[in-house]
Amino acid sequence: MTTHVFIVDSNTFDIHLKYLFVGTGARNYNVDFNNSKNTRYNSSIENMLVSMIADASRIRQGDKIIFYLQQNIENKIYEGKFYGIFEATENWSFIENSQYLLDELGKSLVFRSLIKPYKVYKTGVTEWETLD
């Protein structure tokens, strides 16, 4: 079993919790080479996407997922906090090329895995509390 840490902001964190998934992505790139010999991307973008697929593929059923909510003074988040431990419900799940939730997220999270709560901290735990 492995533990994965996902750094989130106040907007994406709420959506991760609402739909119970973790995700990562790069700009608004879609994976267009998973069922085709050709891609519209240059080699550096293609390599970046393949690397992200490799990273996402490391998630296995039962792995622990930790969200770290970044500090954001504008949103009255005065220090970064961990908000619990979640668990992957299956091996790395899917590529979401349709960009579902793009408007709500404000960013592309094409590579996704489904999760369930394991141990949730209602008020969050700071880095310093975690280290102690």
Secondary structure as UniProt FT lines:
FT   STRAND          3..8
FT   HELIX           10..19
FT   STRAND          21..24
FT   TURN            27..28
FT   HELIX           43..56
FT   TURN            57..58
FT   TURN            61..62
FT   STRAND          64..69
FT   HELIX           73..75
FT   STRAND          81..88
FT   STRAND          94..95
FT   TURN            97..98
FT   TURN            100..101
FT   HELIX           102..105
FT   STRAND          111..126
FT   HELIX           127..131
//
